[in-house]
Amino acid sequence: MILKKFPKQVLLLSIVSFFTDIASEMLYPVTPIFLTAVLGSSMAVVGIIEGIAEITAGFLKGYFGNLSDKLGKRSIFVILGYGISALSKPIPGLIASVPSVIVSRTTDKVGKGIRTAPRDALLGSYSSGNTGAIFGFHRAFDTMGAAIGPLIAIFLLYLFPENFQLVFLIAFVPSAIAVFFAFLVKDKIIPSKNKTRTNYSVFWKEVPGEYKFVLLMITIFSFVNSSDVFLILKSRFISDSNTIAILGYVLFNIIYAIFSYPLGHLSDKYGKKNIFSLGLVVFSSVYLGFAFITEIILIWLLFALYGIYSAATEGVSKAWVTDLVPREWHGSAIGLLTMCSGFAIMLGSFAAGVLWDYFGAAVPFIISSVVSFLIAMILFLKAKP
């Protein structure tokens, strides 16, 4: 049985992510619709809010990843991060306004920024030549929650039409359950060689060049990988249905969950570079499709393919980085990667929103498709496995 292959702490972290993503993904597809349809925000405002949220998380991922290396502790940041995110969920449900959404999204990302790199470093500490499988397993649990969350949102909106604030309030419940399990997570003590020299300037001198190359390529890709809310909104415009748009996102998460562990396992066997590059080719195809689709049925196909892309890249990229650097630098390496990606996504989300407003949806999707394909080819030809 797959569960028996992994240590207890990997299972606990996966359960915590499962419940957190139920809560987060109840709100993720609902928030852009709430902003545009209820509060009357423009696409540029949606992009700015997502960008603010991502840059907040980005700064903190880098800082707390490095701090967890210095202290040699991970679990305290896991508990703190998930706790802050839980408290952020009901804010727009209590106050329906654009500022409340900004506060909620930003606070949620503060929690994510605190916990992400230490959590991923803790996951990596339990690997024994199977980083791809461990990160893929964790992503599968995380994404199962992401599939269930929107379904709960749809059910609530069916019972209470257009009552988006109720969804924000109920999302607090699974978040609280996640915090309970987070308190059960324990550190794996690993002797550190760098407790007195943990700043990023020293880190940058000591890590191999291959890590730096991978970091650069993923950061460039992140700029054209704008927030998924644009996929949801494009689906809504095509279908003229909140339900279809959210269900497309649910399908994406189901496929993502199904393929995360198998593709993570394959990356251990055939190389992280190969699986990651393949994922970017799929991403390129999906975004090209979203640039031109006009039929509802194609929404389902593209969201399914998008799930395969995510399964081939999200966990695999962290496993790849974990393999490239010494264990005592795992928090810093993952923190820097996620920080740079967050900054790039912030800029990309704002740029995509502006391009959409002024030139139509096709332009940002086409740009993302072309650039991601080029990066896939560069990684495949130049990067080491």
N, C-alpha and C positions, 0 to 999 in steps of 0.2 A: 504494500500500500504506500502511496506517495507520501502521506503524512509521516510515516515512520522513518523516512529518509532524512528528516530535518530535526535539529535540536529544538527543545521546548521554547527557547527564547525567540527563535525564528517564527514559530507558530504563534506565540503571543503577539509579536510585532505585526504579524499578518492579520490577526484578529482585530487589533487596534486600528489598523488601516482600513479594514473592512467596514467597521461601524462608522469611522470618521468619514469615509467616502460615501456611505449612505446619506449622511447629513449634508456633506458638501455638494454632492451631485443632485440632491433634491433641489438645491438652490442654483447650481451652475447654469442649467438651461432655462430656469425660470427668471433669473435676475435680468438678463438682457431684454427679455420680453416685458418684464415689469418696468424696466427703465424706459423702453421705447413706446410701448402700447399704453401704459398707465401714467407714467410720469412725463411722457412726451420728450424724452431725450433724443438727440441726434446720434448718428453712427459715430461721429467723432468723439462725442462725450463717452459713449460706450468704450471706445478704444482708449481714451484717457484714463477712465476708471480702471480698466484692466491693466493698463500700463503702470499706474500708480501702485496697484496691488502687487504686480510682478517685481517692480524695482525695490519695493519695501522688503519683499521676501528675499530678493537677490542679495542685498546688502547683508542681511542677517544670516543667510546660509553660509556666506563666506566667513563671517566673523565667528559664528558659533561652531562651525566645522573646525576652524583653527583652534578655538578655545577648548573644544573637547579633546583635541590632540594634546594640548598643553596640560590639561587637568587629568587626562587619562580616564575620563568618565563620560559616559554617553546617556545613561538612563535618566538622569536628572533633567536633561534638556528634552528628552522625549516626553516626560510627564508635564513639564512646564509648557512646552509647545502645544501639545494636544489640549491642555486645559484652557489656554488663551483662545484657541480656535473655537472651542465649545461655547465660550462666553460671547463670542462675536455673532453667532448664528441668528439669534432672535431680534437683533437690533432693528432691522427694517420692518419687522413685524410689529414692533412697538411704535415706531415713528416712520411713516411712509413719506420719504423725501429722498432727493438725490444725495444730499449730504449724509444721511443715515446709511445709504448704500455704500458710499465711499468709506465711511468709518467701519462698517461691517466687513467689507472686502479687505480693507487694509489691515484691520486687526486680525482677521483670519489668516492673512498672509504673514503677519508678525509671528503668529504661532507656527506656521509652516516653516518660516525662515529659521526659527529657533531649533526645531526638531529634525529637519530633513537630513542634513549632513551627518549629525551624530547618530541618527537612526540607521542610515545607510552604512556608516562605518561600522556600527554594531552588527548589522547583518553580515557585512563582509568579513568580520572577525570570526564568524562561525563557518567560513568556507574552508574546503580542503580540496582545491582543484575543481570546484563546482560553483564558482561565483555566478555564472550564467543561470544555472538551475535555481539557486537560492533567490536571486533577484527576480527571476521569472516567476517563481512560486509566490513571492511576496506581492508582485504586481498582479498576479491572478486574483488573490484575495482582495486586494485594494480595488481592482476593477469590477469584481463581482458586486461589491458595495456600490460602485459607480453605476452599475446597471439597475440595481434595485432602487436606488434613490430617486431617479426620475419617474419610475413606475409609481412610487408612493406619491410623488408630486402630482402626477396625472390623476390618480385616484382621488386625491384631496380636491383637486380642481374640478373633478367630475361631480363630487358630492357638494362642493361649495364653489360654484362657477365664479371665476375672476377674483376669488379671494386669495390673492397671492400672499398677503400678510400672514394668513394662517399657516402657510407652508413654511415661512421663515420661523415661526414660533415652534412648530412641531419638530423642525430639524434639530432643535436642541437635545431631544431625547436620545437619538443614537450617538450624538457627540458625547453625552454624559456617560453612556455605556462604554465608549472607547476610553475615556479617561480612567474609568474603574480598572480596565484591563491594563492600561499603561502603568498603573502603580505596581503591577506584578512583574514588570520587566526588570531584569537584573543585568548589571554590567559583566562583561568578560574581561578580566584584568589581563592586560598585555604590557609587559615591560616596555617602557618608551625610552628611546635613545635621544630624544630631542626636547625634553621638558624645559630646558633652559634656553632653547633657541627655536622658538616656534613661529617667528614672524614669517610673513609670506616672502620676504626678500631672500631669506635663507632657504625656504621651501623651494623657491623658483630655481635657485642654484643647484639644488640637490636632486630634483626630479629629472628623469630622462627626457631627452628631446622628443621622443615619440608621444609622451603625454602632452607636451606643449603643442605639437602638431594636431593631435586629436582635439584638444581644447579649442584651438583656433578654428578648425573646420566646423565643430559643433556650434560654436558661437555664431559664425557666419550663417549657418543654417537656421539658427534660432531667430535671426532677424526676419527671415521670410516665413517662419513658422509662427504666424500671429495667433492670437487667442482663438480657441475653438468656437467662441461665441459667434464668430462670423459665419462658420459653417451652419450653425443652428439658425441664424437669422436668414441666410440665403435659402435654407430649406423652408423656412416659414413663408418667405416671399413667393417661392414657387408653389407651395401647397396651399397657402392662405389658411393654414391650420396650425395652432399651437401644439395640438396633440401629435400630429404627424412629425413636426419638427423635433419634438422631445422624444418620440418613439425612434426616430432615426438615430438620435444620440444614444438611446438605450441599446439599439442593435450594435452600434459601434462598441460600446462597453462590453456587451456579451461576447462578441468576437474577440475583442482585446483580452478578456479573461480566459477564454478557451485556448488561445494561442500563446499566451505569455510564458507558461512553463515549458511547453514543447520547444518554442523558439529559443528560450533561454538555455535549455538543455542542448539544443543543436549548436548554439554558439560556443559552448564548452568543447564540443566535438569538432566543429568545422571552422571555428574562428569567429571572434566578435566582429572583426572588420567585415567579413563577408555577409553576415546576417544583418548588421547595421546598414551597410551599403544597399543591400536588397530592400530594406525598409524604406530608405530614402527614394528609391526608384518608385516604389508603390505610392509614397507620399506625392511625388511629382505627378503621377497618373491621376490621383484623386483630385488634386487641386486643379489640374487641367480640366477634369470633368466638371468640377463645380463652376468653372468659368463659363461653361457653355450649356449646362443642362437646363431643360425646360419641362421635362417630364417627371412626375412624382416617383414613378417606379425606379428611376435611376438614382434617386436619393438613397434608397435602401442599399443598392449595390455599392455606391461610393462610401457610405458610412461603414459597410462591412469591410471594404478594402482599407479604410482608414484604421479600423481596429487591428488589422494585420500589420500595418505600418507601425502603430504604437507598440504592439507586442514585440516587434523586431528591433525597436530602438530604445524605449524608455528604460527598461531594466538592463538591457544589454549594454547601453552606454555607461552605466554606473559599474557594471561588472567589468567592463573593459578598462575603465580608469582604475578600479581596484586592483586589477592584475598588473597594471603598469607601474605602480608606485609602492614603496615599502609600507608595511602595515602601520607603522607609527605615523604615517602621513595620510592615512585614508580620509580622515575627517577634513583636512585641509584640501586634499585633491578633489573630493566630491563637492566640498563647499565652494571652491573656486569655480569649478565647472558649472554648478547650478547658479552661482552668482552671475557669472558672465552670460549664461543663457537667459537668466531673468532680465538683465539689462537689455539684451538684444530683443527679447520678446516685448519688452516695454516699448522700445522704439518702433518695432515692427507692428505692434498693435495700433499705435497711434498713426503710423504711416498708412496702414491698411484702411483704417477708418476714414482718413482724409481722402485717400485715393477713391474709396467707395463713394463718398459723398460727392466728389467733383467729377469723377470719370466713370462711375458705375462699378458694379461688382467684379466684372470680368478682369479688369486691369490688375488689381492686387493678386488675384488667383493665378493669372498667367505668369506674373513675375515670380511668384513663389514656386511655381512648377518648374520653370526654366532653371532658376538658381539651385534648387534642391537636386535636380538631376545632375548638374555640373559638379556639385559637391560629392554626390555619390560616386561619380566616375573618378574624381581626384582621390578619394579615400580608397577606393578599390585598387587603384593602380599604384598609389604611393605609400599608403599606411601599412604597417606590419600587422599580422593577424592578432 
